[in-house]
Every structure is written in structure tokens, then in C-alpha cells.
Amino acid sequence: MFLHTVGYNIGNRVIGASFGRSGEVVSRYFQRVFHAIGELRDDLIRKPSLETQTKTEGNYRWDLYFKDYIGAIDGKHVRASITPDMQPKQ
């Protein structure tokens, strides 16, 4: 349930209907898994390395695509965005 919620951005009601559980149960277990992952953050999440990938470093062909990208995982760019309600007020 947690992976479906996070991976597909699906709400509790839809997850509950898909798995035959109430929204309350889905929410309760989502929170449990979320907190468990938080406890394991030091084991699961690594800070990005400051070293440039040797394959792309100084290579004009790759520089066009990766020049100003920050936060790559395993050398692949991961698209991320902040929802409008979470963005800082200007």
C-alpha cells in the first residue's frame, strides 16, 4: 500500500478500495511505514557525492544534458518538484 501511494501518487480512498481496507487503516499503516523508513534513513539514504561522474566529466556530448543538474542517483537524473502549496511564499 505504501509503495502504491508513493509511487503512483494515489490517495488513501483509492488505495483503501483497491486493497479492501478503510482509509483509516491505510493512513495508519502508511504512517507506520513512513516512520520506519525515517528510522532507517541513515542506512537507506546517502548524501550525494561531490565527485563528477567520470563518464560525463568534460565530455561535450554529455555536458549538454547534465551540466547544471544536481541530485542524481546512480548517475541518472531524477525529476522532482514541489507542490504549489509547499512552495515558499514570495
C-alpha positions in Angstrom: 0.0 0.0 0.0 2.8 2.4 0.9 4.6 1.8 -2.4 1.5 2.3 -4.4 0.7 5.5 -2.6 4.1 7.0 -3.0 4.9 5.5 -6.5 1.6 6.4 -8.2 0.5 9.4 -6.1 -2.7 7.7 -5.1 -4.9 8.9 -2.2 -6.0 6.8 0.8 -9.5 6.3 -0.5 -8.4 4.7 -3.8 -5.7 2.6 -2.0 -8.3 1.5 0.5 -10.7 0.5 -2.2 -8.0 -1.4 -4.1 -6.8 -3.3 -1.1 -10.2 -3.7 0.6 -9.3 -1.6 3.6 -10.7 1.6 5.1 -9.0 5.0 4.7 -8.2 5.0 8.4 -6.3 1.7 8.1 -4.4 2.8 5.0 -3.5 6.1 6.8 -2.4 4.3 10.0 -0.1 1.8 8.1 1.2 4.5 5.8 2.3 6.5 8.8 3.9 3.4 10.4 5.9 2.6 7.3 6.8 6.2 6.8 8.2 6.5 10.3 10.1 3.2 10.0 11.8 4.5 6.8 12.6 7.6 8.8 14.3 5.5 11.4 16.3 3.8 8.7 17.3 7.0 6.9 21.0 6.7 7.8 21.1 3.2 6.3 18.8 3.9 3.2 19.7 7.5 2.2 23.1 8.6 1.2 24.2 12.2 0.7 25.2 12.8 -2.9 28.8 12.5 -3.8 30.6 15.7 -4.8 32.6 13.8 -7.4 31.6 14.2 -11.0 30.8 11.0 -12.9 34.0 10.2 -14.9 32.0 9.3 -18.0 30.3 12.7 -18.2 33.1 14.9 -16.9 34.5 17.1 -19.6 32.6 15.3 -22.3 30.8 17.8 -24.5 28.2 15.3 -25.6 27.0 14.6 -22.0 27.7 18.2 -20.8 24.7 19.4 -22.9 22.4 17.2 -20.8 23.9 17.2 -17.4 25.8 20.5 -17.0 23.6 22.1 -14.2 21.9 19.0 -12.8 22.1 18.4 -9.1 20.9 15.4 -7.1 21.4 12.5 -9.4 21.0 8.9 -8.2 23.3 6.3 -9.7 24.2 8.7 -12.5 20.6 9.2 -13.6 18.6 12.4 -13.3 15.5 12.1 -11.1 12.8 14.7 -11.8 11.4 16.2 -8.6 9.1 19.1 -7.9 7.4 20.8 -5.0 3.6 21.1 -4.9 2.3 24.7 -5.1 1.0 24.6 -1.5 4.5 23.6 -0.2 6.4 26.3 -2.2 7.6 29.3 -0.3 5.5 32.5 -0.5 7.2 35.3 -2.5 
